[in-house]
């Protein structure tokens, strides 16, 4: 078995700033409710989904859904727009591009 020192590092290591950016997204998605929420918003497509329509599929209260959507929004994974009294959510275009690039290295 080769020691860790003998394995060549052929690719550039992850920078501190890239690691911090990726960690925010991974942390937001590490909660099962948020992961399911992200999946529902993703499946809604570019038109998005009303936050009111996310309560029933996840069997969570509106305040709980709002909290988790806020975490996803602050992580830069989803964006919102107001229509009347409701907020509609959609996935930020290219939200997972850096995560996908990192995981496929």
N, C-alpha and C positions, 0 to 999 in steps of 0.2 A: 504494500500500500504506500502510495506517495505521500510525503508530508505536505502540509499546507504551504510551506515555503517553496516547494518545487513546482507548484502550479502557477503558470505564467498568468499575469493579469493583462490580458490582451485588450480589454476594453477600459475606457475611462471610468473611474469610480464615480459614484453618485455624489454630486456636490451637496453642501449643507443646505443651500437654498432649494434645490430640487427635492431633497429628502423632506424638508419641512412642508413644501407644497404638496407632495404626494401623501405625506402623513395626515394632513388635514382631510383630504378626500377619503383615504382609507379609514380614518377614524369615524367619519360621518357615516360611511357605509357599513361599519362593523356592528352596528345595532340591527337586529333582525327586523324591527318595525321599519326603520329607515331604509333598509335594503328592499323590503317589500314595497314601501312607498315609492322609492326611486324606480322600481320595476313598473309599477302602475303608471307613473308619470311618463316614463319612457314609452310604454305601450300606447299611451294616448296620442303620441305623435306631436307634430309641430303645433297643432291647434291647442294642445294642452288639455288639462282637466281641472274642473272646479274643485276646490278643496272640500266642498260639501259632498261631493261624490266619492270621497275617499274614506269617509267614516264607516260606511256599511261594509265594504270589502275587508277592511282591517279590523272591524269590530272594536274600534277605539273611539273615545270621545272626541268631539271637535277640538277642545283645547289640547289634547294629546297630539292629534294630527297636526295642528298648527305649530306646536313646539317642534316636532320632528321635521316639518317642512322648513322651519326657520333654520335649523341646524344644516339641512341640505343646501339651503340658499346661501348661508354664510360660508359654506365650504365651496361655493361656486359651482355646484352640481345642477341646481335648478334655478329658474328665474320665475318671477311672478308678474302678473298684470292685473289691475283692478278692472272689473266690469260691474258697475253698480256697487252693491255691497259685498260682492264675492271676489275672492282672489282665484285666479286661474294660474296653474303651474305647468311649466314645460321644462324639459331638460335643456340645459345650456348646450348649444352646438359645440362639439369638440370637448365636452366636459371631461371625458375619459381618455382623451388622446394621449396625454402624458403618462397616465397609468397603464394604458395598453402598450405604449412603447417601452415602458420600464419592464413590464411583465414578459414581453416577447424578446428581451435582450438575450 
